[in-house]
Amino acid sequence: MTVSSDPLTPDIGARRPFDIAAIRRDFPILRRRIEGEPLVYLDSAASSQRPVQVLAELTRFYRDHNANVHRGVHTLSVEATELYEGVREKVRALIGGASEREIIFTSGTTASINLVAHGWARARLGPGDEVVISEIEHHSNIVPWQMLRDDRGVVLRVIPMSPDGTLDLDAARAVIGPRTRLLAITQVSNALGTVVPVRELADLAHDAGALVLVDGAQSVPHMPVDVNELGADLLAFSAHKMLGPTGVGVLWGRMEVLESMRPLMGGGDMILTVSLERSTWNEIPHRFEAGTPNFADVVAFGTAIDYLRALGLDAVRRHELDLIDHGLAVLGDVPGLTLHGPRDAHRRGGVFSFSLEGVHPHDVGQLLNSQGVAVRAGHHCAQPVMESLGVAATTRASVYLYNTRSELDALSEALRRTARFFGDAGS
Ligand code: PLP
């Protein structure tokens, strides 16, 4: 099969070494103006922007190869199937799995975690068995376990966060114990940016005989993640936070864990045989992908992975660490601003969550938007973090590979103007 390349789409390979000007040219949306000001997009923790290469791949797939996958004997279906299935290997290579068969496509991190909660844990855990999470989890790594607790009598235990938003290993040791069956833990907090020492926690969990599910929604897009180094048994992440389309996610699992997991949904494609009496399951991973998968978006996700790997996730992390250092400095100078989360850049992902004295986070967000700066305001689907900080909400600026130091300067300037505006309004 030949997949013709589009002469108007810049070659991904040409982005190495990390060329920020060339990278930014790949993201046409960054040229937009908002309220008459150049867009400063600082909301990538919620969803990243997509480069032209990913947009072009989506169009090319629909234009040249589109047909339903797996069952067809005709050329288009065979091509579509090859393209779809080929992305499993790209994902495997990205995260260091043992086989592309360990890659399950879902609709996102939330769906991946729910698949583990209701496909693996529901059948295998009962009263007295413990699932350990932390206080800094996203709601999608809290609520499924609460459902399990309420339905199955599973005990939910929580590693508390320290005041600076980090997880204390001694506190973890007090929570992880002989009854722990699963540690479900984020690698990077979306609300605070905390980088969690997953390996150390995974070792504790494994010593207790438990499995480890890592929420990689905020780590896989931003830094090298290797499931073996991490000590993960299961890993969940979302394409839309890593240059890919919406509606695609991944659950990676070690094969023996996936073999002990039940499919959550029944239907086409996930079966080997069906009679009116009974059905038998297809092989892994197909048994977990009932119905027509989101094949076009998965194919374009493959291009997003190509893009990230061409840059190198180590280079992405280096770029973000530079931005984090700079962000800590310029935000530290804004009068009345309290920055939440760890002080040390190396213990942070590219997330700045802050409060501005006397101004509601939503007002901060709106005033920033009027100056072209796109940030998020709210509880960031992490209400327990907000409760621990003693606030209802924060304003969150988050960076990615296309952001620059001068955009963080623009944020800092816009915040000063915002503080002055509300200071003047209050005086
Ligand atoms: N986990 C973390 C740490 C996240 O940041 C998010 C999204 O913000 C999710 C899980 C949920 O991801 P999705 O909404 O793509 O399922």
Residues whose N, C-alpha, C, O or C-beta is under 5 A from the ligand:
A	BS01	PLP	A45 G108 T109 T110 A111 H138 S140 T186 V188 N190 D215 A217 Q218 S238
